[in-house]
């Protein structure tokens, strides 16, 4: 079994490299061999696992058939006029759809708390890209992959935008839902165009949101999943040598659902857990969203910093906004000054429970312990 699995993985990697090098015949051969070893594994595995190997084999056969039907253009060859026109239109569409036209305004200074996460991002991402020559002299290559994972509503997307702000680089954004398509082959084409458009820039930041929905574990019931993951590995595997610098940021609430190959060297090398806001972050969120708001005498933000322990950042914002609406309703009803009271926050908290449960936090702990 181990031998068969090793051979299957060997041909999968070889297929990915062949696709990356636009070597269609070689890619078809390795895809077919990967399917062959997957079928052999299915014959020796228990029913549940055997079905996964069969589905994986069917996925590789689908890739082989697609490559036979539409071979990859040889490197250096000139595509037909129709192909060039289609490619040009698709490239324009990719840039229009995914390039964030204006530089993200959010900076690290505007993100409350998360000191450890921000420091790690600076060390792994910002400094090497800001000082590429110094990084190279230390043997550090600018660019690469960084995965932000953790419970929803705690600033993963905001951290990604802050990185683009600090680097003053083109910022490309796409979610799994934007890339995926029900049409055969379109998901892989979208992903390829998205990544290659960014690669053309001297320095670019790519943000992939909902990575778990885009790059799920292969071997499931969806042949599309297998093809998308393979396309991603072919495009990103090893980050081919280039003077251009590409930083790929990913965000996910469910890291355990991502395909294992995505975590290999050359893809998402670095992983940062973005958890619930600490006391400093909670204070910053409250100060930001209460700035300019009239509050009752004796109102203390510090009291609410403690009360909001265990709440996600988005929970805190929602509760504060709910409290403000209650204060506004009182003003409209009683013709009193618009003043926020502690009782307004209390009432809003009663209707909005914590969105992140202890069981969810335990899942992240188990994932980090088992995977990293």
Steps between C-alpha positions, in 0.01 A plus 500: 500500500777745590680429173183558297426823686855628449485422127161671470632812672817490286295505177270772639800724565646420159169586334487834683852585382420398142188720496706788637750448220226471233609142417165344408612151397705456816215636713251257343733206571547587866129576551413158358762330720369684808153366416640150452660496845187652655291213360757252634472658845120478480521124444692459828316751719188480714169602340488863617863574417479299177225728373719804561786342302260417215375860490860625510588271208202627302618854566845428355344326198287811447815712503671267251200509266483878518871531416459264204203696369664842547880469524687778675680743266871435479716758670604759242231400247262755352129438562244550228335838450175371653687357795686828550177695486331269752803514726525879481130542581531259791806685632312831491206338676730358767660837566164679511343240726780436746732800516401730784527833319587716800769419752339356815473779756527282809846494660647288778471799734123492452474133597461475875701237688624184327860606572641148452325450166606843371862447607510161328360651180759779506786254550381248241346728242534877532871532581621255227288679240591848620872419509546235229877545463559468876272197506689332216835567672361307798377220278133598531287502187235773482149380435343164573183376661340587833180347637291683759264265679266525795138559598292737286463868573844573645681700233668253262388689189590830664852371568534409133396849392744653749786303341411645158485848656845466658656377176321746270455212255218399263247303705306216336206353687283196430291267710444133439146576386628746235744247354280191500267440208248232407631496142756236407855634510402858580608490865856403408510765227386771743760395756777490239414846365466643848847384607675575171358852487654566841831337401545756221542780757850577638354466851147381571290379792241231434231441759303175477205504736311184601795279403325193641221542243746548215764237583323219691649159561524296183353154481146613577195465278577810293725461197499882474670523840779272382557707187503837681749381761723353230486827305597698811793268574618526140484881503655554843716196559844621600432862390713477186807719489416852387602857565132574570386462859168333577355474848203269538285549808226255584225519760285217632268417785540126437869418444441127560296482178789622279691248289824387664710581192413869537711510818815366333811711447446762232130552566373618840830460684401723791186467710372756750214440738270803533296435813253691711603859581711545812438779752701754299312414183162518675588842641606621156179375338286673761694826477475498121125438493413728791712789377284813483208327673349672806488261797335521840700630802713231660512288183830303498641332193727291723197334660378392159844380395468235771136425423576432134763236577421200279316697232617524139589842365194497274282413801624807688433729203151355453413544868627859509299586188195331650543709815526818292173416324330458837631838610371657178157340548483646851589843367229479234242372746569716807661802329809461720863573404671220300709347778625140512441327834646184648145366509487525119806278468361258759176470303684450171726232653193308618384457140842419345674194643867422434550376146811297591441211736755313720450196277606703195812626678587143594489403133766761420716381788475141381578599141810700597626219722444224248601685182779736608 
